[in-house]
Amino acid sequence: LGIRSGLVLAVADDPGMHSSQNEQDSRYYADFGEAPCLEPGSQQEAYDMTRDAFELSERIGRPVVLRLVTRIAHSRALVERRTPEPLHHGEATGGPDWILVPGNARKQWEKTVAERDRMFHDPAAEKYNHVEPGDPATHLAVVTAGVARNYYNEYADELSPRPLHIHLGYHPLAHELFDTLPETIKRVTVLEDGYPYVERELQRFLSKRVAIHGRRDGLVPSTGELTPETVRAALGLPPLPVHHAAADLPGRPPQLCNGCPHHDSFAMISEVVGDDTTAIVTSDIGCYALGGLGPGGVTDALVCMGASIGMAKGAAEAGTETVIATIGDSTFLHSGVAGLVDAVQADTLSLIH
């Protein structure tokens, strides 16, 4: 459809799943949607890229994704502010372009594909993608994306000879950036937080010339958050000594607060279910997720926001006679209400006790 004014989607990915159910990488969604993606490596870049993303969006007439990760989203620093250029407020004129019957949709898609090259060669790519020459004697190039640059820079002075370094803060990747790799380069190590997005892209057009290493071949752990320790190991440096000052402290698993009414709710559910091993209790995202932990845990399934009622409906229709779903206000309004409407329409309650 295109856009009439600047549109930026800020997404915080959660490698390591500190409070999520998956490690999905939003760079793939940007690629799927034919949208540029800016990936800040510092607080200042997060600020600057947000401003630049709106201007970029207006230049090319597409949404722009600002991809944050846990360590950027959970940090703060002083930033230098700037006065942005005034944004254009376009008119939503509607018309045939916005009536997506197949005939119009095909024309819009052809237009989108024809303008794809504008993303690869936008000035934002030159601003946020950098090449730092290395020692000519080295056979290694290190490619970093986003926050990985910070970890690499922390240890770069210990590398001898120092490798060539290419940093990426803008996607999609213009292959021309790698066309000038010296012939002496035989290996490329890719450091990125999340999926091996850049690594896979480099495999497509560099693998015949050099060996690509990263998450896919195990040089960097294939799951979890990128950390200074994993980067240090990937660079072939010995581990630093670690002091576990709090090693003897008792564990403190998550628990409901004292006086929380969920204590009584789950105690009641436990009493109702009793010894019925065929009963199913589904739950949802929120503090009541803790109903699945500890000696008093009664929850059998917890997947994502709003899923508890839908799972309970499915269990009832599959023949389970005792089914209980727990859900809170936010997740009920998020998408749980749709499952309840469906259950009422299908008269699912008549199937269970």
ChimeraX attribute file (.defattr): number of C-alpha atoms within 10 A of each C-alpha:
attribute: neighborCount
match mode: 1-to-1
recipient: residues
	/A:1	16
	/A:2	15
	/A:3	15
	/A:4	16
	/A:5	19
	/A:6	21
	/A:7	18
	/A:8	19
	/A:9	15
	/A:10	16
	/A:11	15
	/A:12	17
	/A:13	22
	/A:14	23
	/A:15	22
	/A:16	17
	/A:17	15
	/A:18	12
	/A:19	9
	/A:20	13
	/A:21	12
	/A:22	12
	/A:23	18
	/A:24	15
	/A:25	20
	/A:26	22
	/A:27	25
	/A:28	14
	/A:29	13
	/A:30	21
	/A:31	14
	/A:32	9
	/A:33	13
	/A:34	18
	/A:35	22
	/A:36	28
	/A:37	29
	/A:38	29
	/A:39	22
	/A:40	27
	/A:41	23
	/A:42	21
	/A:43	18
	/A:44	16
	/A:45	19
	/A:46	21
	/A:47	15
	/A:48	17
	/A:49	23
	/A:50	20
	/A:51	16
	/A:52	19
	/A:53	24
	/A:54	23
	/A:55	23
	/A:56	23
	/A:57	22
	/A:58	21
	/A:59	14
	/A:60	19
	/A:61	19
	/A:62	24
	/A:63	24
	/A:64	27
	/A:65	27
	/A:66	23
	/A:67	24
	/A:68	24
	/A:69	22
	/A:70	18
	/A:71	20
	/A:72	18
	/A:73	15
	/A:74	9
	/A:75	9
	/A:76	11
	/A:77	8
	/A:78	7
	/A:79	13
	/A:80	8
	/A:81	9
	/A:82	9
	/A:83	6
	/A:84	11
	/A:85	10
	/A:86	7
	/A:87	11
	/A:88	12
	/A:89	10
	/A:90	11
	/A:91	9
	/A:92	10
	/A:93	9
	/A:94	9
	/A:95	7
	/A:96	11
	/A:97	14
	/A:98	14
	/A:99	12
	/A:100	13
	/A:101	10
	/A:102	9
	/A:103	10
	/A:104	14
	/A:105	16
	/A:106	12
	/A:107	12
	/A:108	17
	/A:109	12
	/A:110	10
	/A:111	13
	/A:112	16
	/A:113	10
	/A:114	10
	/A:115	12
	/A:116	14
	/A:117	12
	/A:118	12
	/A:119	23
	/A:120	18
	/A:121	14
	/A:122	15
	/A:123	11
	/A:124	20
	/A:125	22
	/A:126	14
	/A:127	11
	/A:128	19
	/A:129	18
	/A:130	16
	/A:131	14
	/A:132	11
	/A:133	14
	/A:134	18
	/A:135	12
	/A:136	15
	/A:137	12
	/A:138	16
	/A:139	19
	/A:140	23
	/A:141	25
	/A:142	22
	/A:143	24
	/A:144	26
	/A:145	23
	/A:146	25
	/A:147	24
	/A:148	22
	/A:149	23
	/A:150	15
	/A:151	18
	/A:152	20
	/A:153	12
	/A:154	12
	/A:155	14
	/A:156	16
	/A:157	10
	/A:158	11
	/A:159	11
	/A:160	11
	/A:161	15
	/A:162	19
	/A:163	21
	/A:164	21
	/A:165	21
	/A:166	20
	/A:167	20
	/A:168	27
	/A:169	26
	/A:170	26
	/A:171	23
	/A:172	22
	/A:173	20
	/A:174	15
	/A:175	13
	/A:176	10
	/A:177	15
	/A:178	14
	/A:179	10
	/A:180	8
	/A:181	14
	/A:182	13
	/A:183	10
	/A:184	13
	/A:185	18
	/A:186	15
	/A:187	17
	/A:188	23
	/A:189	21
	/A:190	28
	/A:191	30
	/A:192	25
	/A:193	27
	/A:194	22
	/A:195	21
	/A:196	18
	/A:197	17
	/A:198	20
	/A:199	21
	/A:200	17
	/A:201	14
	/A:202	21
	/A:203	15
	/A:204	9
	/A:205	13
	/A:206	17
	/A:207	14
	/A:208	9
	/A:209	12
	/A:210	19
	/A:211	15
	/A:212	22
	/A:213	20
	/A:214	21
	/A:215	23
	/A:216	15
	/A:217	10
	/A:218	11
	/A:219	18
	/A:220	24
	/A:221	15
	/A:222	15
	/A:223	15
	/A:224	16
	/A:225	21
	/A:226	21
	/A:227	15
	/A:228	15
	/A:229	13
	/A:230	16
	/A:231	23
	/A:232	19
	/A:233	14
	/A:234	21
	/A:235	19
	/A:236	10
	/A:237	13
	/A:238	10
	/A:239	10
	/A:240	9
	/A:241	6
	/A:242	6
	/A:243	7
	/A:244	7
	/A:245	7
	/A:246	7
	/A:247	8
	/A:248	7
	/A:249	7
	/A:250	7
	/A:251	7
	/A:252	6
	/A:253	7
	/A:254	10
	/A:255	13
	/A:256	14
	/A:257	10
	/A:258	8
	/A:259	8
	/A:260	10
	/A:261	11
	/A:262	16
	/A:263	16
	/A:264	11
	/A:265	14
	/A:266	20
	/A:267	14
	/A:268	12
	/A:269	17
	/A:270	17
	/A:271	11
	/A:272	13
	/A:273	17
	/A:274	11
	/A:275	9
	/A:276	9
	/A:277	8
	/A:278	10
	/A:279	16
	/A:280	21
	/A:281	23
	/A:282	26
	/A:283	29
	/A:284	26
	/A:285	21
	/A:286	14
	/A:287	15
	/A:288	21
	/A:289	20
	/A:290	21
	/A:291	28
	/A:292	18
	/A:293	14
	/A:294	11
	/A:295	7
	/A:296	13
	/A:297	15
	/A:298	22
	/A:299	23
	/A:300	12
	/A:301	18
	/A:302	19
	/A:303	14
	/A:304	15
	/A:305	19
	/A:306	27
	/A:307	26
	/A:308	28
	/A:309	27
	/A:310	21
	/A:311	22
	/A:312	26
	/A:313	26
	/A:314	16
	/A:315	21
	/A:316	22
	/A:317	16
	/A:318	10
	/A:319	11
	/A:320	17
	/A:321	17
	/A:322	19
	/A:323	23
	/A:324	23
	/A:325	18
	/A:326	23
	/A:327	22
	/A:328	17
	/A:329	11
	/A:330	13
	/A:331	18
	/A:332	20
	/A:333	13
	/A:334	13
	/A:335	17
	/A:336	21
	/A:337	17
	/A:338	15
	/A:339	20
	/A:340	19
	/A:341	13
	/A:342	14
	/A:343	20
	/A:344	12
	/A:345	10
	/A:346	12
	/A:347	11
	/A:348	17
	/A:349	15
	/A:350	11
	/A:351	15
	/A:352	15
	/A:353	10
